Amino acid sequence: MDTYLVTGAAGFIGSHSVDYLLATGHKVIGIDNFYTGNIKNLDQALRSSEFQFLELDVTDEHGLAALFSAHKFAGVLHLAALVSVPESFSKPALNFKTNIAATDTVARLCIDNQCPRIVFASSAAVYGNSEILPNVETARPNPQSPYAAAKLSSEILLLTYTKSYPLEAVCFRYFNVYGPRQDPNSPYSGVLSIFAKNFQEGSPVTVYGDGEQTRDFIYVQDVARANCNALTAKRISSNYYNLCTNQAISLNQVLTLLHQYYPNVTPAQYIASRVGDIRHSRGDASRLQETFGISAQVPFDKGLKKLLAAKSP
Ligand code: UD1
């Protein structure tokens, strides 16, 4: 049975990906430093004898090296990251350390320990404010934040390594991932997790800007499936791929839907836009479909209902 390492395993996307890998018959070692992750997200995984968890920071090269010496990994799902665009402005050094340097560390350890593949969490943020939508992988990247620059740098580094070393790399440009277990408790949290929590509690939400910004929201289970597929597929092509639905919805449209479910919640408060914020984001999903034969399955209205039905963390 193959063993996979998942960094950021206690996070939102990490924990769903761990569950998916275990459910499809793989062994998983997960690490997390609980910066945004939560051990509760791993409740289900921790009941499996095929799962081991270690509290470890992905920037701790010695700790990681020991882990690579102790196990023979068939692949690494590298998700551990500083996930917030605004936080990358307030903590640029941490962004560099976590979102660039740690990617390099993980890649070098893979190469040195004959781990053949990395699946890396890149971001749609690399496209920046594109005039042309949907965002296609062939478009020129235009990062608008330290976060986006770091994700793009990591992609370049990984794909360059694949040219000279026995390493394969799949960089998934995640669009806006949402679903149960996304922590809503920080202003840096994903917008849908915050909106869902506030509506459930009956408190008004804050919208940065006019609410007409649009996002391509993709349900977390679709992302977990793609991660598992890219890690375990016999043959892959090292490259970057959008992970998206090619459907976009504005925050105001999301609010209209939420008001249908919770009609008594006070209207949103609108304040200034955030620095580095992208206006419109929607991805072309063809490259993923053509290469991996998969596409997002969960339509937004269904995914939103699943999110609202899940217990808040
Ligand atoms: C998100 C992800 C990022 C990912 C990127 C890919 C998070 C925290 N960020 O960035 O990791 O790489 O998508 O596209 O998951 N907003 C409000 N009110 C709030 C919170 C947010 O109006 O209370 C607005 C933001 O200003 C922004 C939009 O909602 O316009 C989405 O924000 P956010 O969920 O933080 O995600 P992105 O910045 O798009």
Residues whose N, C-alpha, C, O or C-beta is under 5 A from the ligand:
A	BS01	UD1	V83 S84 V85 S123 A124 A125 Y174 F175 N176 P187 Y188 S189 G190 V191 I194 T206 V207 Y208 Q213 R274 D277 I278
